[in-house]
Every structure is written in structure tokens, then in C-alpha cells.
């Protein structure tokens, strides 16, 4: 197993982003964002809502990387912001899954409509 240095990662991102126009990346990001918004508002299952939030955060990561490459091609700020968002999202998922497991133990369902109380 070898480690990917920031220089190699930067070269990989530049190679990929040179081949894909900014408009295509923005269309992909917008599509992912609105799929996440639809899943967040239309679903009643807590796990589906959690996955929809992750889709929204991933679309933001795509935007950070795309605009970083096209506006500041020799800097890594977009990559660092994306890593920060991924780290925060991992913590958010851990807390959310713990809450969902506790609610499932209490109510035997993960449907939002059936869990109308948060009492112990």
C-alpha cells in the first residue's frame, strides 16, 4: 500500500479537470444537489434522509474542486475545504446513525412520521 502525496493528488486532479469542461462539472454537481434535496424533502425514512444530506455535501465538494481548479489552478484550497467537509460529514454520520439506532430500538421503526416524541 503506497501513500498518495499531495503533489500526486494535485497532478491527478489537474489531469482529470483538464479533460472535463467546467459546465459539465457544474451540471453534474447541480444534478446531485437537487437529487439530494428531493430525497431530503420527499423521503420519510431517516436513513434515506441521511444519505440525501450526504449527496448535498458531495455536490458542494465537487463545486469546491471545480472552482478551485478553474480559478486558482496552482493552489489546493478547494481540496482542503473538501477534506474538511468530508471529515465533518463523517462525524455527522456517526452521530446520526447512533440517533437512528436508538430511535429504532425505542419505536421499532425508522419512519419519521411514527417517531413523534423524543422522550426517554
Secondary structure, 3 states (H helix, E strand, C coil): CCCCCHHHHHHHHHHHHHHCCHHHHHHHHHHHHHHHHHHHHHCCEHHHHHHHHHHHHHHHHHHHHHHHHHHCCCCCHHHHHHHHHHHHHHHHHHHHHHHHHHHHHHHCCCEHHHCCCCCC
